[in-house]
Structures are given as C-alpha cells and as structure tokens.
Amino acid sequence: MDVYLFADAGSMVNTNSKETMKWTNLKADGGIGAALTIKKFRRFNAIKPVTLRCDFPLLINSVPAAEGDYFKLRYVIGIGRTF
C-alpha cells in the first residue's frame, strides 16, 4: 500500500458552434490518497497486478454551485493509476 499527498490543476476548452475556443477558469485541488496494488490472486497468478486507489481532495479552489465549503471531506475511488 502506498500513501501519498497530491495536488492537481487543470483547465478545459469549450468550443461553440462558430468553432471559437474559450478556456475555463483554472480548477485545482489537493489532498491525501492511498493506493493498494494486488499482485497475486491466489489461483489466478497469470493476471496482471491491479491497483485500487482512493483519493481525498480536501481543499478545492472552485466549489460546485450547490456547495459552499472549500474545505470538505470528498473522495474519488478508482481502479488503476494515472501516472
């Protein structure tokens, strides 16, 4: 099991019907995460290792419209690693 701190930032491009591009505001978050890599599946040793991960972005710079807290317990659960 790996435990890590992370920070992410990014922006998206919106294209309208006139093919003009508009960048969105920068979105960023940071928090703590954990990744568990399962390398052996008992009888299924030929299967490649699988990584289960859980990220907890504790601080974000842009909150959804229905929320008002920049610092709140949020989570993302995934299979595999991005990097």
MARDREN-400731 format. One record per residue (C-alpha): residue number from 1; x, z negated, y; residue in three letters. Coordinates in nm, 4 decimals. Layout:
% MARDREN-400731
@n->NUM X->X Z->Z Y->Y res->Ala
...
//
This chain:
% MARDREN-400731
@n->1 X->0.0000 Z->0.0000 Y->0.0000 res->Met
@n->2 X->0.1248 Z->0.0902 Y->0.3484 res->Asp
@n->3 X->0.0054 Z->-0.0847 Y->0.6652 res->Val
@n->4 X->0.0715 Z->0.0847 Y->0.9995 res->Tyr
@n->5 X->-0.0075 Z->0.0925 Y->1.3706 res->Leu
@n->6 X->-0.1243 Z->0.4213 Y->1.5174 res->Phe
@n->7 X->-0.2109 Z->0.5925 Y->1.8441 res->Ala
@n->8 X->-0.3895 Z->0.9275 Y->1.8699 res->Asp
@n->9 X->-0.4698 Z->1.1521 Y->2.1633 res->Ala
@n->10 X->-0.6201 Z->1.4969 Y->2.1983 res->Gly
@n->11 X->-0.8427 Z->1.7371 Y->2.3861 res->Ser
@n->12 X->-1.0789 Z->2.0155 Y->2.2817 res->Met
@n->13 X->-1.1577 Z->2.3566 Y->2.4274 res->Val
@n->14 X->-1.5155 Z->2.4668 Y->2.4880 res->Asn
@n->15 X->-1.5889 Z->2.8395 Y->2.5160 res->Thr
@n->16 X->-1.9128 Z->2.9583 Y->2.6764 res->Asn
@n->17 X->-2.0937 Z->3.2905 Y->2.6370 res->Ser
@n->18 X->-1.8724 Z->3.4510 Y->2.9055 res->Lys
@n->19 X->-1.5617 Z->3.3723 Y->2.6967 res->Glu
@n->20 X->-1.4247 Z->3.1311 Y->2.9575 res->Thr
@n->21 X->-1.2446 Z->2.8283 Y->2.8205 res->Met
@n->22 X->-1.2832 Z->2.4760 Y->2.9564 res->Lys
@n->23 X->-1.0721 Z->2.1813 Y->2.8398 res->Trp
@n->24 X->-1.2435 Z->1.8472 Y->2.7793 res->Thr
@n->25 X->-1.1062 Z->1.5184 Y->2.9098 res->Asn
@n->26 X->-0.8281 Z->1.3590 Y->2.7069 res->Leu
@n->27 X->-0.9542 Z->1.1293 Y->2.4291 res->Lys
@n->28 X->-0.7234 Z->0.8578 Y->2.2946 res->Ala
@n->29 X->-0.7383 Z->0.5611 Y->2.0613 res->Asp
@n->30 X->-0.5072 Z->0.3124 Y->1.8957 res->Gly
@n->31 X->-0.5266 Z->0.0529 Y->1.6235 res->Gly
@n->32 X->-0.4184 Z->-0.0528 Y->1.2774 res->Ile
@n->33 X->-0.4533 Z->0.1236 Y->0.9435 res->Gly
@n->34 X->-0.3823 Z->0.0918 Y->0.5737 res->Ala
@n->35 X->-0.3174 Z->0.3497 Y->0.3028 res->Ala
@n->36 X->-0.3293 Z->0.2884 Y->-0.0720 res->Leu
@n->37 X->-0.1691 Z->0.5520 Y->-0.2956 res->Thr
@n->38 X->-0.2851 Z->0.5577 Y->-0.6578 res->Ile
@n->39 X->-0.0191 Z->0.7268 Y->-0.8693 res->Lys
@n->40 X->-0.1404 Z->0.6642 Y->-1.2243 res->Lys
@n->41 X->-0.4975 Z->0.6888 Y->-1.3528 res->Phe
@n->42 X->-0.4496 Z->0.5275 Y->-1.6967 res->Arg
@n->43 X->-0.5306 Z->0.8148 Y->-1.9358 res->Arg
@n->44 X->-0.5182 Z->1.0815 Y->-1.6624 res->Phe
@n->45 X->-0.1439 Z->1.0764 Y->-1.5844 res->Asn
@n->46 X->-0.1378 Z->1.4521 Y->-1.5114 res->Ala
@n->47 X->-0.3490 Z->1.4068 Y->-1.1959 res->Ile
@n->48 X->-0.1607 Z->1.4189 Y->-0.8643 res->Lys
@n->49 X->-0.1446 Z->1.0935 Y->-0.6633 res->Pro
@n->50 X->-0.4470 Z->1.0179 Y->-0.4425 res->Val
@n->51 X->-0.4258 Z->0.8283 Y->-0.1140 res->Thr
@n->52 X->-0.7200 Z->0.6246 Y->0.0131 res->Leu
@n->53 X->-0.6906 Z->0.5185 Y->0.3740 res->Arg
@n->54 X->-0.8802 Z->0.3110 Y->0.6250 res->Cys
@n->55 X->-0.8092 Z->0.3223 Y->0.9988 res->Asp
@n->56 X->-0.9402 Z->0.0718 Y->1.2516 res->Phe
@n->57 X->-0.9236 Z->0.2204 Y->1.6056 res->Pro
@n->58 X->-0.9608 Z->-0.0996 Y->1.8065 res->Leu
@n->59 X->-0.9189 Z->0.0462 Y->2.1560 res->Leu
@n->60 X->-1.0512 Z->0.3816 Y->2.2821 res->Ile
@n->61 X->-1.0337 Z->0.5320 Y->2.6314 res->Asn
@n->62 X->-1.3753 Z->0.7037 Y->2.6277 res->Ser
@n->63 X->-1.6774 Z->0.5334 Y->2.4722 res->Val
@n->64 X->-1.9857 Z->0.7125 Y->2.3339 res->Pro
@n->65 X->-2.2870 Z->0.7214 Y->2.5693 res->Ala
@n->66 X->-2.4822 Z->0.4585 Y->2.3723 res->Ala
@n->67 X->-2.1952 Z->0.2066 Y->2.3727 res->Glu
@n->68 X->-2.0268 Z->0.0159 Y->2.6500 res->Gly
@n->69 X->-1.7325 Z->-0.1535 Y->2.4776 res->Asp
@n->70 X->-1.3846 Z->-0.0022 Y->2.4964 res->Tyr
@n->71 X->-1.2524 Z->-0.2718 Y->2.2603 res->Phe
@n->72 X->-1.4661 Z->-0.2994 Y->1.9457 res->Lys
@n->73 X->-1.4229 Z->-0.3035 Y->1.5674 res->Leu
@n->74 X->-1.4624 Z->0.0564 Y->1.4467 res->Arg
@n->75 X->-1.3387 Z->0.2198 Y->1.1258 res->Tyr
@n->76 X->-1.2635 Z->0.5521 Y->0.9603 res->Val
@n->77 X->-1.2314 Z->0.5858 Y->0.5823 res->Ile
@n->78 X->-1.0604 Z->0.8893 Y->0.4313 res->Gly
@n->79 X->-0.9013 Z->1.0435 Y->0.1260 res->Ile
@n->80 X->-0.5502 Z->1.1815 Y->0.1674 res->Gly
@n->81 X->-0.3057 Z->1.1569 Y->0.4539 res->Arg
@n->82 X->-0.2863 Z->1.3798 Y->0.7569 res->Thr
@n->83 X->0.0885 Z->1.3585 Y->0.8074 res->Phe
//
